[in-house]
Protein backbone atom coordinates (compact mmCIF):
# COMPACT_ATOMS: atom_id res chain seq x y z
CA UNK A 1 0.00 0.00 0.00
CA UNK A 2 1.28 3.48 -0.80
CA UNK A 3 1.99 6.22 1.72
CA UNK A 4 -0.85 8.36 0.41
CA UNK A 5 -3.33 5.51 0.95
CA UNK A 6 -2.06 4.98 4.50
CA UNK A 7 -2.40 8.68 5.25
CA UNK A 8 -5.96 8.67 3.93
CA UNK A 9 -6.83 5.59 6.00
CA UNK A 10 -5.33 7.14 9.14
CA UNK A 11 -7.36 10.32 8.56
CA UNK A 12 -10.50 8.19 8.13
CA UNK A 13 -9.64 6.29 11.33
CA UNK A 14 -9.26 9.57 13.23
CA UNK A 15 -12.72 10.73 12.22
CA UNK A 16 -14.43 7.33 12.55
CA UNK A 17 -12.70 5.96 15.64
CA UNK A 18 -10.41 8.43 17.45
CA UNK A 19 -9.99 6.05 20.39
CA UNK A 20 -8.36 3.41 18.19
CA UNK A 21 -6.06 6.07 16.69
CA UNK A 22 -4.98 7.11 20.18
CA UNK A 23 -4.35 3.47 21.14
CA UNK A 24 -2.17 2.91 18.05
CA UNK A 25 -0.26 6.12 18.72
CA UNK A 26 0.28 5.12 22.36
CA UNK A 27 1.52 1.66 21.37
CA UNK A 28 4.10 3.22 19.05
CA UNK A 29 5.18 5.65 21.79
CA UNK A 30 5.41 2.93 24.42
CA UNK A 31 7.38 0.50 22.27
CA UNK A 32 9.69 2.88 20.43
CA UNK A 33 9.71 6.15 22.37
CA UNK A 34 11.46 8.84 20.38
CA UNK A 35 13.25 6.34 18.17
CA UNK A 36 12.69 6.81 14.44
CA UNK A 37 11.28 3.65 12.85
CA UNK A 38 10.61 5.04 9.39
CA UNK A 39 12.70 2.22 7.87
CA UNK A 40 11.92 -1.50 8.26
CA UNK A 41 15.49 -2.22 9.38
CA UNK A 42 14.88 -0.13 12.51
CA UNK A 43 12.40 -2.71 13.86
CA UNK A 44 13.71 -6.01 15.18
CA UNK A 45 11.82 -9.24 14.50
CA UNK A 46 10.90 -9.57 18.16
CA UNK A 47 9.57 -5.99 18.32
CA UNK A 48 7.58 -6.59 15.14
CA UNK A 49 5.94 -9.72 16.59
CA UNK A 50 5.04 -7.90 19.82
CA UNK A 51 3.65 -4.97 17.84
CA UNK A 52 1.50 -7.25 15.67
CA UNK A 53 0.07 -8.98 18.75
CA UNK A 54 -0.79 -5.66 20.38
CA UNK A 55 -2.41 -4.44 17.16
CA UNK A 56 -4.46 -7.64 16.95
CA UNK A 57 -5.71 -7.03 20.50
CA UNK A 58 -7.21 -3.69 19.45
CA UNK A 59 -8.49 -4.93 16.05
CA UNK A 60 -6.15 -3.01 13.76
CA UNK A 61 -6.66 -4.11 10.13
CA UNK A 62 -4.23 -6.90 9.23
CA UNK A 63 -3.03 -5.05 6.12
CA UNK A 64 -1.66 -2.31 8.40
CA UNK A 65 0.70 -4.72 10.14
CA UNK A 66 1.22 -7.52 7.60
CA UNK A 67 4.86 -6.54 6.97
CA UNK A 68 7.49 -4.37 8.60
CA UNK A 69 7.17 -1.97 5.66
CA UNK A 70 3.44 -1.58 6.34
CA UNK A 71 4.12 -0.90 10.03
CA UNK A 72 6.67 1.75 9.05
CA UNK A 73 4.19 3.40 6.69
CA UNK A 74 1.57 3.41 9.44
CA UNK A 75 4.08 4.97 11.83
CA UNK A 76 4.97 7.65 9.27
CA UNK A 77 1.29 8.46 8.62
CA UNK A 78 0.51 8.78 12.32
CA UNK A 79 3.66 10.81 12.92
CA UNK A 80 2.81 13.09 10.00
CA UNK A 81 -0.66 13.70 11.44
CA UNK A 82 0.78 14.42 14.87
CA UNK A 83 3.31 16.90 13.48
CA UNK A 84 0.68 18.59 11.35
CA UNK A 85 -1.77 19.08 14.21
CA UNK A 86 0.67 19.73 17.04
CA UNK A 87 0.30 17.83 20.26
CA UNK A 88 -2.40 15.17 20.10
CA UNK A 89 -3.03 15.60 23.81
CA UNK A 90 -4.51 19.04 23.09
CA UNK A 91 -6.50 17.73 20.14
CA UNK A 92 -10.21 17.89 20.91
CA UNK A 93 -13.23 17.14 18.84
CA UNK A 94 -15.61 20.05 18.46
CA UNK A 95 -19.20 19.69 19.49
CA UNK A 96 -22.04 21.21 17.57
CA UNK A 97 -22.60 24.86 18.40
CA UNK A 98 -26.30 24.83 17.54
CA UNK A 99 -28.38 26.53 20.17
CA UNK A 100 -30.85 24.31 21.92
CA UNK A 101 -34.38 25.54 22.39
CA UNK A 102 -35.80 25.18 25.85
CA UNK A 103 -39.31 25.25 27.12
CA UNK A 104 -42.57 24.78 25.33
CA UNK A 105 -41.91 24.92 21.58
CA UNK A 106 -38.82 27.05 22.23
CA UNK A 107 -40.86 30.03 23.43
CA UNK A 108 -39.42 30.20 26.93
CA UNK A 109 -35.71 30.44 27.59
C-alpha positions in Angstrom: 0.0 0.0 0.0 1.3 3.5 -0.8 2.0 6.2 1.7 -0.9 8.4 0.4 -3.3 5.5 1.0 -2.1 5.0 4.5 -2.4 8.7 5.3 -6.0 8.7 3.9 -6.8 5.6 6.0 -5.3 7.1 9.1 -7.4 10.3 8.6 -10.5 8.2 8.1 -9.6 6.3 11.3 -9.3 9.6 13.2 -12.7 10.7 12.2 -14.4 7.3 12.5 -12.7 6.0 15.6 -10.4 8.4 17.4 -10.0 6.0 20.4 -8.4 3.4 18.2 -6.1 6.1 16.7 -5.0 7.1 20.2 -4.3 3.5 21.1 -2.2 2.9 18.0 -0.3 6.1 18.7 0.3 5.1 22.4 1.5 1.7 21.4 4.1 3.2 19.1 5.2 5.6 21.8 5.4 2.9 24.4 7.4 0.5 22.3 9.7 2.9 20.4 9.7 6.1 22.4 11.5 8.8 20.4 13.2 6.3 18.2 12.7 6.8 14.4 11.3 3.7 12.8 10.6 5.0 9.4 12.7 2.2 7.9 11.9 -1.5 8.3 15.5 -2.2 9.4 14.9 -0.1 12.5 12.4 -2.7 13.9 13.7 -6.0 15.2 11.8 -9.2 14.5 10.9 -9.6 18.2 9.6 -6.0 18.3 7.6 -6.6 15.1 5.9 -9.7 16.6 5.0 -7.9 19.8 3.6 -5.0 17.8 1.5 -7.3 15.7 0.1 -9.0 18.7 -0.8 -5.7 20.4 -2.4 -4.4 17.2 -4.5 -7.6 16.9 -5.7 -7.0 20.5 -7.2 -3.7 19.4 -8.5 -4.9 16.0 -6.2 -3.0 13.8 -6.7 -4.1 10.1 -4.2 -6.9 9.2 -3.0 -5.0 6.1 -1.7 -2.3 8.4 0.7 -4.7 10.1 1.2 -7.5 7.6 4.9 -6.5 7.0 7.5 -4.4 8.6 7.2 -2.0 5.7 3.4 -1.6 6.3 4.1 -0.9 10.0 6.7 1.7 9.0 4.2 3.4 6.7 1.6 3.4 9.4 4.1 5.0 11.8 5.0 7.6 9.3 1.3 8.5 8.6 0.5 8.8 12.3 3.7 10.8 12.9 2.8 13.1 10.0 -0.7 13.7 11.4 0.8 14.4 14.9 3.3 16.9 13.5 0.7 18.6 11.3 -1.8 19.1 14.2 0.7 19.7 17.0 0.3 17.8 20.3 -2.4 15.2 20.1 -3.0 15.6 23.8 -4.5 19.0 23.1 -6.5 17.7 20.1 -10.2 17.9 20.9 -13.2 17.1 18.8 -15.6 20.1 18.5 -19.2 19.7 19.5 -22.0 21.2 17.6 -22.6 24.9 18.4 -26.3 24.8 17.5 -28.4 26.5 20.2 -30.8 24.3 21.9 -34.4 25.5 22.4 -35.8 25.2 25.9 -39.3 25.2 27.1 -42.6 24.8 25.3 -41.9 24.9 21.6 -38.8 27.0 22.2 -40.9 30.0 23.4 -39.4 30.2 26.9 -35.7 30.4 27.6 
